[in-house]
Amino acid sequence: MDLILWRHADAEPGEPDMERKLTGKGTKQAARIAEWLEPRLPDRCRIIVSPARRAQQTALALTRKFKTKDEIAPDVPPQSVLEAAKWPDGHEPVLVVGHQPTLGRVAALLLANQDVEWSIPKGAIWWLSNRARSHGPQVALRVVIAPDFV
């Protein structure tokens, strides 16, 4: 199973937090990553997005349908994201558009088996794969890319 973690792009400061929208820079970041992702995402990729406005706007940069999930709203525990993605037993790739520090904690749990806050830059993706190996399951890091590298 592939799990792609996409942190929302640069957003304006302010309150209420759920209504913060992307800045001009954030809109460009989302467009760059979406352009890179579009030809690489499998057709059957399920896309789930936080209800926060900035995450919704980030996901709209893709030309694909997505579902909004409260389970990946700001400040949820990493396990909430993993359950929403059906990790590791899902049968399709999943793209999660969410927030820090949760996405960084998800990456740390899957790659290092530690609940620590790894940094994921605004607009960046981490693409992980769960692979069956003879000695048991293994999580592989396939891609890490930030908007300024595409």
VOSE-995505 format. One record per atom (N, C-alpha, C): residue in three letters; atom name; x, y, z. Coordinates in nm, 2 decimals. Example, Ala and Ser with C-alpha at 12.3 -4.5 7.8 and 13.67 -1.06 7.14 Angstrom:
! VOSE-995505
SITE     r    a       px       py       pz
SITE   ala    N     1.32    -0.57     0.78
SITE   ala   CA     1.23    -0.45     0.78
SITE   ala    C     1.32    -0.33     0.78
SITE   ser    N     1.28    -0.22     0.71
SITE   ser   CA     1.37    -0.11     0.71
SITE   ser    C     1.29     0.00     0.79
//
This chain:
! VOSE-995505
SITE     r    a       px       py       pz
SITE   met    N     0.08    -0.12     0.00
SITE   met   CA     0.00     0.00     0.00
SITE   met    C     0.09     0.12     0.00
SITE   asp    N     0.05     0.22    -0.08
SITE   asp   CA     0.12     0.35    -0.08
SITE   asp    C     0.04     0.45     0.00
SITE   leu    N     0.12     0.53     0.08
SITE   leu   CA     0.06     0.64     0.16
SITE   leu    C     0.14     0.76     0.13
SITE   ile    N     0.07     0.86     0.07
SITE   ile   CA     0.13     0.99     0.03
SITE   ile    C     0.08     1.09     0.13
SITE   leu    N     0.18     1.15     0.20
SITE   leu   CA     0.14     1.26     0.30
SITE   leu    C     0.18     1.39     0.23
SITE   trp    N     0.08     1.48     0.22
SITE   trp   CA     0.09     1.61     0.16
SITE   trp    C     0.05     1.72     0.26
SITE   arg    N     0.15     1.79     0.31
SITE   arg   CA     0.12     1.90     0.40
SITE   arg    C     0.06     2.01     0.32
SITE   his    N    -0.04     2.08     0.37
SITE   his   CA    -0.10     2.19     0.31
SITE   his    C     0.00     2.29     0.28
SITE   ala    N    -0.02     2.37     0.17
SITE   ala   CA     0.08     2.48     0.13
SITE   ala    C     0.07     2.60     0.22
SITE   asp    N     0.15     2.70     0.20
SITE   asp   CA     0.16     2.82     0.28
SITE   asp    C     0.03     2.89     0.30
SITE   ala    N    -0.01     2.91     0.42
SITE   ala   CA    -0.14     2.97     0.45
SITE   ala    C    -0.12     3.10     0.53
SITE   glu    N    -0.22     3.19     0.52
SITE   glu   CA    -0.23     3.31     0.60
SITE   glu    C    -0.24     3.28     0.75
SITE   pro    N    -0.18     3.37     0.83
SITE   pro   CA    -0.20     3.36     0.97
SITE   pro    C    -0.35     3.40     1.01
SITE   gly    N    -0.39     3.38     1.13
SITE   gly   CA    -0.52     3.43     1.18
SITE   gly    C    -0.61     3.33     1.24
SITE   glu    N    -0.72     3.38     1.28
SITE   glu   CA    -0.83     3.30     1.34
SITE   glu    C    -0.96     3.32     1.27
SITE   pro    N    -1.05     3.23     1.27
SITE   pro   CA    -1.03     3.10     1.32
SITE   pro    C    -0.94     3.01     1.24
SITE   asp    N    -0.87     2.92     1.30
SITE   asp   CA    -0.77     2.84     1.24
SITE   asp    C    -0.82     2.76     1.12
SITE   met    N    -0.94     2.71     1.13
SITE   met   CA    -1.00     2.63     1.02
SITE   met    C    -1.03     2.71     0.90
SITE   glu    N    -1.04     2.84     0.91
SITE   glu   CA    -1.08     2.92     0.79
SITE   glu    C    -0.95     2.99     0.73
SITE   arg    N    -0.83     2.96     0.78
SITE   arg   CA    -0.72     3.02     0.71
SITE   arg    C    -0.70     2.97     0.57
SITE   lys    N    -0.68     3.07     0.48
SITE   lys   CA    -0.67     3.03     0.34
SITE   lys    C    -0.52     3.04     0.29
SITE   leu    N    -0.50     2.98     0.17
SITE   leu   CA    -0.36     2.98     0.12
SITE   leu    C    -0.32     3.13     0.08
SITE   thr    N    -0.20     3.15     0.09
SITE   thr   CA    -0.14     3.28     0.04
SITE   thr    C    -0.11     3.26    -0.11
SITE   gly    N    -0.07     3.37    -0.17
SITE   gly   CA    -0.04     3.36    -0.32
SITE   gly    C     0.08     3.26    -0.33
SITE   lys    N     0.17     3.26    -0.24
SITE   lys   CA     0.29     3.17    -0.24
SITE   lys    C     0.23     3.03    -0.23
SITE   gly    N     0.14     3.01    -0.14
SITE   gly   CA     0.08     2.87    -0.11
SITE   gly    C     0.01     2.82    -0.23
SITE   thr    N    -0.07     2.91    -0.30
SITE   thr   CA    -0.14     2.86    -0.42
SITE   thr    C    -0.04     2.81    -0.53
SITE   lys    N     0.08     2.88    -0.54
SITE   lys   CA     0.18     2.84    -0.63
SITE   lys    C     0.25     2.71    -0.59
SITE   gln    N     0.27     2.70    -0.46
SITE   gln   CA     0.33     2.57    -0.41
SITE   gln    C     0.24     2.45    -0.44
SITE   ala    N     0.11     2.47    -0.41
SITE   ala   CA     0.01     2.36    -0.43
SITE   ala    C     0.01     2.32    -0.58
SITE   ala    N     0.01     2.42    -0.67
SITE   ala   CA     0.01     2.40    -0.81
SITE   ala    C     0.13     2.32    -0.86
SITE   arg    N     0.25     2.36    -0.80
SITE   arg   CA     0.37     2.29    -0.84
SITE   arg    C     0.37     2.14    -0.80
SITE   ile    N     0.33     2.12    -0.68
SITE   ile   CA     0.33     1.98    -0.63
SITE   ile    C     0.22     1.90    -0.71
SITE   ala    N     0.10     1.96    -0.73
SITE   ala   CA    -0.01     1.89    -0.80
SITE   ala    C     0.04     1.86    -0.94
SITE   glu    N     0.11     1.95    -1.01
SITE   glu   CA     0.16     1.92    -1.14
SITE   glu    C     0.26     1.80    -1.14
SITE   trp    N     0.34     1.79    -1.04
SITE   trp   CA     0.43     1.68    -1.02
SITE   trp    C     0.36     1.55    -0.99
SITE   leu    N     0.26     1.56    -0.90
SITE   leu   CA     0.18     1.44    -0.85
SITE   leu    C     0.09     1.38    -0.96
SITE   glu    N     0.03     1.47    -1.03
SITE   glu   CA    -0.08     1.42    -1.13
SITE   glu    C    -0.04     1.30    -1.21
SITE   pro    N     0.07     1.31    -1.29
SITE   pro   CA     0.11     1.20    -1.37
SITE   pro    C     0.16     1.07    -1.29
SITE   arg    N     0.19     1.09    -1.17
SITE   arg   CA     0.25     0.98    -1.09
SITE   arg    C     0.14     0.91    -1.00
SITE   leu    N     0.03     0.98    -0.97
SITE   leu   CA    -0.07     0.91    -0.89
SITE   leu    C    -0.14     0.80    -0.97
SITE   pro    N    -0.16     0.69    -0.91
SITE   pro   CA    -0.23     0.58    -0.98
SITE   pro    C    -0.38     0.63    -0.99
SITE   asp    N    -0.45     0.58    -1.10
SITE   asp   CA    -0.59     0.62    -1.12
SITE   asp    C    -0.68     0.59    -1.00
SITE   arg    N    -0.65     0.48    -0.93
SITE   arg   CA    -0.73     0.43    -0.82
SITE   arg    C    -0.69     0.49    -0.69
SITE   cys    N    -0.61     0.59    -0.69
SITE   cys   CA    -0.56     0.66    -0.56
SITE   cys    C    -0.68     0.73    -0.49
SITE   arg    N    -0.70     0.69    -0.37
SITE   arg   CA    -0.80     0.76    -0.29
SITE   arg    C    -0.74     0.88    -0.22
SITE   ile    N    -0.81     0.99    -0.23
SITE   ile   CA    -0.76     1.12    -0.17
SITE   ile    C    -0.85     1.17    -0.06
SITE   ile    N    -0.79     1.18     0.06
SITE   ile   CA    -0.86     1.23     0.17
SITE   ile    C    -0.80     1.36     0.22
SITE   val    N    -0.88     1.45     0.27
SITE   val   CA    -0.84     1.59     0.29
SITE   val    C    -0.90     1.64     0.42
SITE   ser    N    -0.82     1.71     0.50
SITE   ser   CA    -0.86     1.78     0.62
SITE   ser    C    -0.97     1.88     0.58
SITE   pro    N    -1.07     1.90     0.68
SITE   pro   CA    -1.17     2.00     0.65
SITE   pro    C    -1.12     2.14     0.66
SITE   ala    N    -1.00     2.17     0.70
SITE   ala   CA    -0.94     2.30     0.71
SITE   ala    C    -0.94     2.36     0.57
SITE   arg    N    -0.97     2.49     0.56
SITE   arg   CA    -0.98     2.56     0.43
SITE   arg    C    -0.84     2.55     0.35
SITE   arg    N    -0.73     2.57     0.42
SITE   arg   CA    -0.60     2.56     0.35
SITE   arg    C    -0.57     2.43     0.30
SITE   ala    N    -0.61     2.32     0.36
SITE   ala   CA    -0.59     2.18     0.31
SITE   ala    C    -0.69     2.16     0.19
SITE   gln    N    -0.81     2.21     0.20
SITE   gln   CA    -0.90     2.19     0.09
SITE   gln    C    -0.85     2.27    -0.04
SITE   gln    N    -0.80     2.39    -0.02
SITE   gln   CA    -0.74     2.46    -0.13
SITE   gln    C    -0.62     2.39    -0.19
SITE   thr    N    -0.54     2.33    -0.10
SITE   thr   CA    -0.42     2.26    -0.15
SITE   thr    C    -0.47     2.14    -0.24
SITE   ala    N    -0.56     2.07    -0.19
SITE   ala   CA    -0.61     1.95    -0.27
SITE   ala    C    -0.68     1.99    -0.40
SITE   leu    N    -0.74     2.11    -0.40
SITE   leu   CA    -0.81     2.15    -0.53
SITE   leu    C    -0.71     2.18    -0.64
SITE   ala    N    -0.58     2.19    -0.61
SITE   ala   CA    -0.48     2.20    -0.71
SITE   ala    C    -0.47     2.08    -0.80
SITE   leu    N    -0.51     1.97    -0.75
SITE   leu   CA    -0.52     1.84    -0.83
SITE   leu    C    -0.66     1.85    -0.90
SITE   thr    N    -0.66     1.78    -1.01
SITE   thr   CA    -0.79     1.77    -1.09
SITE   thr    C    -0.87     1.64    -1.06
SITE   arg    N    -0.86     1.60    -0.93
SITE   arg   CA    -0.93     1.47    -0.89
SITE   arg    C    -1.02     1.50    -0.78
SITE   lys    N    -1.12     1.41    -0.77
SITE   lys   CA    -1.22     1.41    -0.66
SITE   lys    C    -1.15     1.37    -0.53
SITE   phe    N    -1.20     1.43    -0.42
SITE   phe   CA    -1.14     1.39    -0.29
SITE   phe    C    -1.26     1.39    -0.19
SITE   lys    N    -1.23     1.32    -0.07
SITE   lys   CA    -1.32     1.32     0.04
SITE   lys    C    -1.26     1.40     0.15
SITE   thr    N    -1.35     1.47     0.22
SITE   thr   CA    -1.31     1.55     0.34
SITE   thr    C    -1.33     1.46     0.46
SITE   lys    N    -1.23     1.45     0.54
SITE   lys   CA    -1.23     1.36     0.66
SITE   lys    C    -1.19     1.44     0.79
SITE   asp    N    -1.28     1.44     0.88
SITE   asp   CA    -1.25     1.51     1.01
SITE   asp    C    -1.14     1.44     1.08
SITE   glu    N    -1.11     1.31     1.05
SITE   glu   CA    -1.01     1.24     1.11
SITE   glu    C    -0.87     1.29     1.08
SITE   ile    N    -0.86     1.38     0.99
SITE   ile   CA    -0.72     1.44     0.95
SITE   ile    C    -0.72     1.59     0.97
SITE   ala    N    -0.81     1.64     1.05
SITE   ala   CA    -0.81     1.78     1.09
SITE   ala    C    -0.69     1.82     1.17
SITE   pro    N    -0.66     1.95     1.18
SITE   pro   CA    -0.54     1.99     1.26
SITE   pro    C    -0.54     1.93     1.40
SITE   asp    N    -0.42     1.89     1.45
SITE   asp   CA    -0.40     1.85     1.58
SITE   asp    C    -0.46     1.71     1.62
SITE   val    N    -0.50     1.63     1.52
SITE   val   CA    -0.54     1.49     1.55
SITE   val    C    -0.42     1.41     1.58
SITE   pro    N    -0.44     1.30     1.65
SITE   pro   CA    -0.32     1.21     1.67
SITE   pro    C    -0.29     1.13     1.54
SITE   pro    N    -0.16     1.09     1.53
SITE   pro   CA    -0.12     1.02     1.41
SITE   pro    C    -0.21     0.90     1.38
SITE   gln    N    -0.25     0.82     1.48
SITE   gln   CA    -0.33     0.70     1.46
SITE   gln    C    -0.46     0.73     1.39
SITE   ser    N    -0.52     0.85     1.41
SITE   ser   CA    -0.64     0.89     1.35
SITE   ser    C    -0.62     0.90     1.19
SITE   val    N    -0.51     0.95     1.15
SITE   val   CA    -0.47     0.96     1.01
SITE   val    C    -0.45     0.82     0.95
SITE   leu    N    -0.38     0.74     1.02
SITE   leu   CA    -0.36     0.60     0.97
SITE   leu    C    -0.49     0.52     0.96
SITE   glu    N    -0.58     0.54     1.06
SITE   glu   CA    -0.71     0.47     1.05
SITE   glu    C    -0.79     0.52     0.93
SITE   ala    N    -0.79     0.65     0.91
SITE   ala   CA    -0.86     0.71     0.79
SITE   ala    C    -0.81     0.66     0.66
SITE   ala    N    -0.68     0.64     0.66
SITE   ala   CA    -0.61     0.59     0.53
SITE   ala    C    -0.62     0.44     0.52
SITE   lys    N    -0.66     0.37     0.62
SITE   lys   CA    -0.67     0.23     0.63
SITE   lys    C    -0.53     0.16     0.62
SITE   trp    N    -0.44     0.23     0.68
SITE   trp   CA    -0.30     0.18     0.68
SITE   trp    C    -0.28     0.07     0.78
SITE   pro    N    -0.22    -0.04     0.75
SITE   pro   CA    -0.14    -0.07     0.63
SITE   pro    C    -0.22    -0.17     0.54
SITE   asp    N    -0.35    -0.20     0.58
SITE   asp   CA    -0.42    -0.30     0.51
SITE   asp    C    -0.50    -0.26     0.39
SITE   gly    N    -0.50    -0.13     0.36
SITE   gly   CA    -0.58    -0.08     0.24
SITE   gly    C    -0.54    -0.15     0.11
SITE   his    N    -0.63    -0.15     0.02
SITE   his   CA    -0.60    -0.21    -0.11
SITE   his    C    -0.57    -0.11    -0.22
SITE   glu    N    -0.56     0.02    -0.18
SITE   glu   CA    -0.54     0.12    -0.29
SITE   glu    C    -0.45     0.23    -0.23
SITE   pro    N    -0.38     0.29    -0.31
SITE   pro   CA    -0.29     0.40    -0.26
SITE   pro    C    -0.38     0.52    -0.20
SITE   val    N    -0.33     0.59    -0.11
SITE   val   CA    -0.40     0.69    -0.04
SITE   val    C    -0.31     0.82    -0.03
SITE   leu    N    -0.37     0.93    -0.08
SITE   leu   CA    -0.31     1.06    -0.06
SITE   leu    C    -0.38     1.13     0.05
SITE   val    N    -0.31     1.18     0.15
SITE   val   CA    -0.36     1.25     0.27
SITE   val    C    -0.31     1.39     0.26
SITE   val    N    -0.41     1.49     0.26
SITE   val   CA    -0.37     1.63     0.26
SITE   val    C    -0.40     1.68     0.40
SITE   gly    N    -0.30     1.71     0.48
SITE   gly   CA    -0.32     1.74     0.62
SITE   gly    C    -0.22     1.84     0.67
SITE   his    N    -0.18     1.82     0.80
SITE   his   CA    -0.12     1.93     0.88
SITE   his    C     0.00     1.88     0.96
SITE   gln    N     0.08     1.97     1.00
SITE   gln   CA     0.19     1.95     1.09
SITE   gln    C     0.13     1.98     1.23
SITE   pro    N     0.18     1.92     1.34
SITE   pro   CA     0.28     1.82     1.34
SITE   pro    C     0.24     1.68     1.31
SITE   thr    N     0.11     1.66     1.29
SITE   thr   CA     0.05     1.53     1.27
SITE   thr    C     0.12     1.45     1.16
SITE   leu    N     0.13     1.51     1.04
SITE   leu   CA     0.19     1.43     0.93
SITE   leu    C     0.34     1.39     0.96
SITE   gly    N     0.41     1.48     1.02
SITE   gly   CA     0.55     1.44     1.06
SITE   gly    C     0.55     1.33     1.16
SITE   arg    N     0.46     1.33     1.25
SITE   arg   CA     0.45     1.22     1.35
SITE   arg    C     0.41     1.09     1.29
SITE   val    N     0.32     1.09     1.18
SITE   val   CA     0.29     0.97     1.11
SITE   val    C     0.41     0.92     1.04
SITE   ala    N     0.49     1.00     0.97
SITE   ala   CA     0.61     0.96     0.91
SITE   ala    C     0.71     0.90     1.01
SITE   ala    N     0.73     0.96     1.12
SITE   ala   CA     0.82     0.91     1.22
SITE   ala    C     0.77     0.77     1.27
SITE   leu    N     0.64     0.76     1.30
SITE   leu   CA     0.59     0.63     1.35
SITE   leu    C     0.62     0.52     1.24
SITE   leu    N     0.59     0.55     1.12
SITE   leu   CA     0.60     0.44     1.02
SITE   leu    C     0.75     0.41     0.98
SITE   leu    N     0.83     0.51     0.98
SITE   leu   CA     0.97     0.49     0.94
SITE   leu    C     1.07     0.45     1.05
SITE   ala    N     1.04     0.51     1.17
SITE   ala   CA     1.13     0.49     1.28
SITE   ala    C     1.07     0.43     1.41
SITE   asn    N     0.94     0.40     1.40
SITE   asn   CA     0.86     0.34     1.51
SITE   asn    C     0.87     0.43     1.63
SITE   gln    N     0.87     0.56     1.61
SITE   gln   CA     0.88     0.66     1.72
SITE   gln    C     0.78     0.77     1.70
SITE   asp    N     0.71     0.81     1.81
SITE   asp   CA     0.62     0.92     1.80
SITE   asp    C     0.69     1.05     1.84
SITE   val    N     0.76     1.10     1.74
SITE   val   CA     0.83     1.23     1.75
SITE   val    C     0.78     1.32     1.63
SITE   glu    N     0.81     1.45     1.65
SITE   glu   CA     0.77     1.54     1.55
SITE   glu    C     0.87     1.57     1.44
SITE   trp    N     0.87     1.50     1.33
SITE   trp   CA     0.95     1.52     1.22
SITE   trp    C     0.89     1.64     1.14
SITE   ser    N     0.98     1.72     1.08
SITE   ser   CA     0.93     1.84     1.01
SITE   ser    C     0.90     1.80     0.86
SITE   ile    N     0.79     1.84     0.82
SITE   ile   CA     0.75     1.84     0.68
SITE   ile    C     0.72     1.98     0.64
SITE   pro    N     0.80     2.03     0.54
SITE   pro   CA     0.78     2.17     0.50
SITE   pro    C     0.64     2.20     0.44
SITE   lys    N     0.60     2.32     0.44
SITE   lys   CA     0.47     2.35     0.38
SITE   lys    C     0.46     2.32     0.23
SITE   gly    N     0.36     2.25     0.19
SITE   gly   CA     0.34     2.21     0.06
SITE   gly    C     0.42     2.08     0.01
SITE   ala    N     0.50     2.02     0.10
SITE   ala   CA     0.58     1.91     0.06
SITE   ala    C     0.50     1.78     0.07
SITE   ile    N     0.56     1.67     0.01
SITE   ile   CA     0.50     1.54     0.02
SITE   ile    C     0.61     1.44     0.07
SITE   trp    N     0.56     1.34     0.13
SITE   trp   CA     0.64     1.22     0.17
SITE   trp    C     0.56     1.10     0.12
SITE   trp    N     0.62     1.02     0.03
SITE   trp   CA     0.55     0.91    -0.03
SITE   trp    C     0.61     0.78     0.03
SITE   leu    N     0.53     0.71     0.10
SITE   leu   CA     0.57     0.59     0.17
SITE   leu    C     0.50     0.46     0.11
SITE   ser    N     0.57     0.35     0.12
SITE   ser   CA     0.51     0.22     0.07
SITE   ser    C     0.53     0.12     0.18
SITE   asn    N     0.42     0.04     0.19
SITE   asn   CA     0.43    -0.08     0.28
SITE   asn    C     0.45    -0.20     0.20
SITE   arg    N     0.56    -0.27     0.22
SITE   arg   CA     0.60    -0.38     0.13
SITE   arg    C     0.61    -0.51     0.21
SITE   ala    N     0.56    -0.62     0.16
SITE   ala   CA     0.58    -0.75     0.22
SITE   ala    C     0.71    -0.80     0.18
SITE   arg    N     0.79    -0.84     0.28
SITE   arg   CA     0.92    -0.90     0.26
SITE   arg    C     0.93    -1.03     0.33
SITE   ser    N     1.02    -1.12     0.30
SITE   ser   CA     1.03    -1.25     0.36
SITE   ser    C     1.05    -1.24     0.51
SITE   his    N     1.11    -1.14     0.57
SITE   his   CA     1.12    -1.13     0.71
SITE   his    C     1.01    -1.04     0.78
SITE   gly    N     0.91    -1.01     0.70
SITE   gly   CA     0.79    -0.93     0.75
SITE   gly    C     0.77    -0.80     0.68
SITE   pro    N     0.67    -0.73     0.72
SITE   pro   CA     0.64    -0.60     0.64
SITE   pro    C     0.75    -0.50     0.66
SITE   gln    N     0.77    -0.41     0.56
SITE   gln   CA     0.87    -0.31     0.57
SITE   gln    C     0.81    -0.18     0.51
SITE   val    N     0.83    -0.07     0.57
SITE   val   CA     0.79     0.06     0.52
SITE   val    C     0.91     0.12     0.45
SITE   ala    N     0.89     0.16     0.32
SITE   ala   CA     1.00     0.22     0.24
SITE   ala    C     0.96     0.37     0.21
SITE   leu    N     1.06     0.45     0.22
SITE   leu   CA     1.04     0.59     0.18
SITE   leu    C     1.07     0.60     0.03
SITE   arg    N     0.97     0.64    -0.05
SITE   arg   CA     0.99     0.64    -0.20
SITE   arg    C     1.03     0.78    -0.24
SITE   val    N     0.97     0.88    -0.19
SITE   val   CA     0.99     1.02    -0.24
SITE   val    C     0.97     1.12    -0.12
SITE   val    N     1.05     1.22    -0.11
SITE   val   CA     1.03     1.34    -0.03
SITE   val    C     1.06     1.45    -0.12
SITE   ile    N     0.96     1.54    -0.14
SITE   ile   CA     0.99     1.65    -0.23
SITE   ile    C     0.91     1.78    -0.18
SITE   ala    N     0.98     1.89    -0.19
SITE   ala   CA     0.92     2.02    -0.15
SITE   ala    C     0.89     2.10    -0.27
SITE   pro    N     0.79     2.19    -0.26
SITE   pro   CA     0.75     2.27    -0.38
SITE   pro    C     0.87     2.34    -0.45
SITE   asp    N     0.97     2.38    -0.38
SITE   asp   CA     1.08     2.46    -0.44
SITE   asp    C     1.18     2.37    -0.52
SITE   phe    N     1.15     2.23    -0.52
SITE   phe   CA     1.23     2.14    -0.59
SITE   phe    C     1.17     2.09    -0.72
SITE   val    N     1.05     2.13    -0.74
SITE   val   CA     0.98     2.09    -0.87
SITE   val    C     0.96     2.21    -0.96
//
